[in-house]
Amino acid sequence: MDLINKNIGEKIKSRRLRLGYSQLMLSELAHVSRDQISRIESGKINFTLATLFKICRALRIKPHKLLKDAEQEEYIKSGDLRPFVKWAGGKTQILDELMQRIPNEFNNYFEPFVGGGAFFLKLEHPRSVINDINSELMTAYSVIKDKEKFIALKKLLLQYEEKHNEEFYYEVRARDRDPSFSTLSDVEIAARFIYLNKSCFNGLYRVNSKGYFNVPFNKSEKVKTFDEDNINKLHKYLSLPSIKICCEDYKNMTNKAKKGDFVYFDPPYDTLKDDTFTAYDKEGFGRNEQIELSEEFKKLHKKGVKVMLSNHNTPLINELYKEFNITIIHARRAINSRGSGRGKIEEVIITNY
């Protein structure tokens, strides 16, 4: 019911602004107090049908349409969403640890380094903003969100599966070297991205200094690019109007977070050794970036935002976040440039609440 109230309130506000009414003007037209209008628009109170009818008359909209739209927007969690790609630093193996440490309550959810989205999908919060600097990854999320593009994506991926072999893999991989790459449609970019992720060695996403994808073929005879049930559920979730998908500097995205919101930082981890994979994009993420991120964490803390961060258990990370709650956990490193480099490592989960 709270979500329905909030959706109705948002629709009332949107309609009011579209008509050019102030809250005071709507109050006078509907014979409802301005304070009540304000609280209804913010979803803070339950209201009677009589009050709703008064407001609808003033806004020249039929009540049943407002109610029907709001009920349709109430989302029921599937509870079993999984990432649609394999991703370096994916959080699948420590989801239980993360879920044990989420705030008891929060408003909007922000994830600035979403990657494969394991935690985002486990949380399945209906008001979420996700972001990543990887434009191809975020294009894939956006395509899955859009109904028509999503249908086209699945068709194209099935075609890729039929053509799959080593020669076809390198043909698809080489497309980002061609000037025409910039003219590809969002569906074509998303299909290429997902196909390469499923067909490349060890599920790595790695680019060279020019930004070209350079991971070799995984030698598989067949490839399955998506799980039908999972990707359909993912489409249903992402298609919620309250799910926002961004591709920008993480600081621009977290600036939108307000008191009572929840932000989870899952950045490229502080390096343990030279062979640890953290090259998510051609710019990299080093010591200076870790320091800059800690400053953003503290800025959000001062705003009253609830913040959680995960990283390797290194001296630098412990020093940067020493004033906050630091919990050491053990995890298995699943992606490495060498298969022999996988194994158990110490990570930290840091919270400000």
GILINWO-V978086 format. One line per field, one symbol per residue. ss: DSSP state (h for helix, s for strand, l for the rest). phi: phi as a letter, one per 30 degrees, with the letter a starting at -180 (. if undefined). A space follows every 50 residues. Layout:
# GILINWO-V978086
ss = ???
phi = ???
This chain:
# GILINWO-V978086
ss = lhhhhhhhhhhhhhhhhhhlllhhhhhhhhlllhhhhhhhhlllllllhh hhhhhhhhhlllhhhhhhhhhhlllllllllllllllllllhhhhhhhhl llllllllsssllllllhhhhhhllllsssslllhhhhhhhhhhhlhhhh hhhhhhhhhhhhhllhhhhhhhhhhhhlhhhhhllhhhhhhhhhhhhhhs hhhlllslllllslllsllllllllllhhhhhhhhhhhllllsssslllh hhhhlllllllsssslllllllllllllllllllllhhhhhhhhhhhhhh hhhllsssssssllhhhhhhllllssssssssllllllhhhllsssssss sll
phi = .eddedddeddddddddddicdddddeddchbddddeddddcicbdbddd ddddddddchbdedddddddddddccddibdbecbdbeiecedceddddd cdddaacccbbdbdhdiededddhddbbbcaaddddddddedddddeddd dddddddddddddeadddedddddddddededcddeddddddedddddcd diidcbbddcicdbdddciddbbcdaceddddddeddddeedcccbbaee dddddddbejdbcccbdeddddbdcddbddbddibcedddddddddeddd eddiddbbbbaddbedddddcddcdcccbcbcdcbbdbedddldbcbbcc bcb
